[in-house]
Amino acid sequence: MNFSRLIKNCSIPSRWLLANNIRYQSSSAAQNLIQVDINEETGVSVVSLNRKPVNSLSLELFKDFCGVMDDLEREKVRGMVLKSSCDNVFSSGLDITELYPNPSEERFEAFWLWFQESWLKLYASSFPTVAFVNGHAPAGGCVFAISCEYRLMLPYYKIGLNEAPVGIVATEWVMNSLRAVLPGKNAERLLTSGRLLDTQEAFDIGLIDQIVNNEEEAMARSEEFFATFDNVPKLARALTKQVYRKNDLNQLIKNRSSDAKQFLNHILRPETQKIIGSYFKSLKDRKKD
Ligand SMILES: CCCCC/C=C\C/C=C\C/C=C/C(=O)SCCNC(=O)CCNC(=O)[C@H](O)C(C)(C)COP(=O)(O)OP(=O)(O)OC[C@H]1O[C@@H](n2cnc3c(N)ncnc32)[C@H](O)[C@@H]1OP(=O)(O)O
């Protein structure tokens, strides 16, 4: 195998960004949408999604996430723990206001490309990744979690890919990330039913790896996970992960602009807009009851 070609092919940021003529520029330093804390002693970085109240995923959050991932690659961190700094919610998924009502083509295209970019950087990161699911993780929240290598979750929350009931078809690369974590038939059932599982159910079918009771425990379990790689050369580990995930990555890399167009066409269909609109209204109305 030609390793130098492989490394070049895995040079995640520049190759993929330049292909789409988009470059990282921190969009929201003042908003502090992502908090990063690197422990100098252990080399572990804790990345907290911080878009109050429920970490809905906006264009600005995706841009900042990509910037953070680039920084962590440069810093050569030993591992990353991804968590939320919002109460009770890991992430509520894509910000519905990016999808409804009828987004402008320009904004939506940028939104989707940065979302793809976030997934590519997380899914192919050279360092080990742990999701500490410290709150509900529907839809895009679940995608963040399944794109990491290891999942820890607090009890009594919900996780799953509920795109279908919201009128959205999860894209193929999202389905592939789920298939990488769950055996075929469970993955398909989770996607087609859009059912959200509670922590125990998610553990029972293998969607998460461990249930933890608090943050301290989560950090201790993460440290144990990172320690399993301490005697493995970093480059060999990273390339093994990237080659193992290569088919999933290539499926998106080869189809980035058609993926964005397809999703936009789907979102702009009047029937889809209607379903998302009534779903969003039901979210707002829930509070009034
Ligand atoms: C590596 C990168 C991976 C990224 C992957 C992303 C996407 C994957 C690909 C495919 C498609 C994905 C589609 C989606 O994600 S669509 C979004 C689907 N999300 C949901 O269905 C969740 C909806 N929210 C909830 O169920 C609940 O809010 C909650 C998360 C369980 C939290 O409940 P809680 O009671 O604590 O809060 P509220 O419900 O009162 O919410 C507070 C406030 O926020 C508004 N809100 C909630 N979710 C969203 C959202 N996703 N977008 C925009 N706004 C949201 C809610 O309406 C409230 O607003 P208010 O004005 O009433 O205060």
The ligand as a Gaussian input file, in Angstrom:
#p B3LYP/6-31G(d) Opt

LIG

0 1
 C      -20.722000      15.844000      12.664000
 C      -21.884000      16.657000      12.352000
 C      -23.157000      15.906000      12.416000
 C      -24.370000      16.758000      12.269000
 C      -25.471000      15.964000      11.796000
 C      -26.693000      16.655000      11.411000
 C      -27.685000      16.147000      10.689000
 C      -27.852000      14.797000      10.185000
 C      -28.506000      14.598000       8.891000
 C      -29.708000      14.523000       8.501000
 C      -30.806000      15.340000       8.800000
 C      -30.978000      15.826000      10.168000
 C      -32.094000      16.471000      10.487000
 C      -32.328000      17.114000      11.787000
 O      -31.503000      17.145000      12.662000
 S      -33.855000      17.903000      11.918000
 C      -33.970000      18.377000      13.621000
 C      -34.620000      17.290000      14.367000
 N      -34.633000      17.609000      15.779000
 C      -35.608000      17.258000      16.570000
 O      -36.597000      16.656000      16.171000
 C      -35.497000      17.679000      18.018000
 C      -36.511000      18.722000      18.355000
 N      -36.372000      19.168000      19.737000
 C      -36.799000      18.462000      20.805000
 O      -37.300000      17.369000      20.719000
 C      -36.616000      19.107000      22.149000
 O      -36.371000      20.481000      21.937000
 C      -35.476000      18.534000      22.998000
 C      -34.168000      18.454000      22.213000
 C      -35.863000      17.127000      23.504000
 C      -35.251000      19.459000      24.235000
 O      -36.474000      19.627000      24.933000
 P      -36.617000      20.812000      25.999000
 O      -37.976000      20.658000      26.610000
 O      -35.452000      20.831000      26.906000
 O      -36.528000      22.157000      25.140000
 P      -37.647000      22.816000      24.221000
 O      -38.308000      21.778000      23.397000
 O      -38.510000      23.693000      25.041000
 O      -36.740000      23.683000      23.243000
 C      -36.238000      24.975000      23.624000
 C      -36.367000      25.900000      22.428000
 O      -35.569000      25.407000      21.344000
 C      -36.379000      25.192000      20.193000
 N      -35.835000      24.024000      19.458000
 C      -35.726000      22.765000      19.867000
 N      -35.141000      21.995000      18.953000
 C      -34.867000      22.806000      17.903000
 C      -34.258000      22.601000      16.628000
 N      -33.793000      21.405000      16.235000
 N      -34.156000      23.653000      15.812000
 C      -34.597000      24.883000      16.161000
 N      -35.175000      25.143000      17.374000
 C      -35.312000      24.109000      18.211000
 C      -37.760000      24.914000      20.752000
 O      -38.753000      25.139000      19.786000
 C      -37.804000      25.913000      21.881000
 O      -38.026000      27.205000      21.337000
 P      -38.912000      28.310000      22.090000
 O      -38.943000      29.480000      21.164000
 O      -40.270000      27.690000      22.273000
 O      -38.212000      28.565000      23.377000

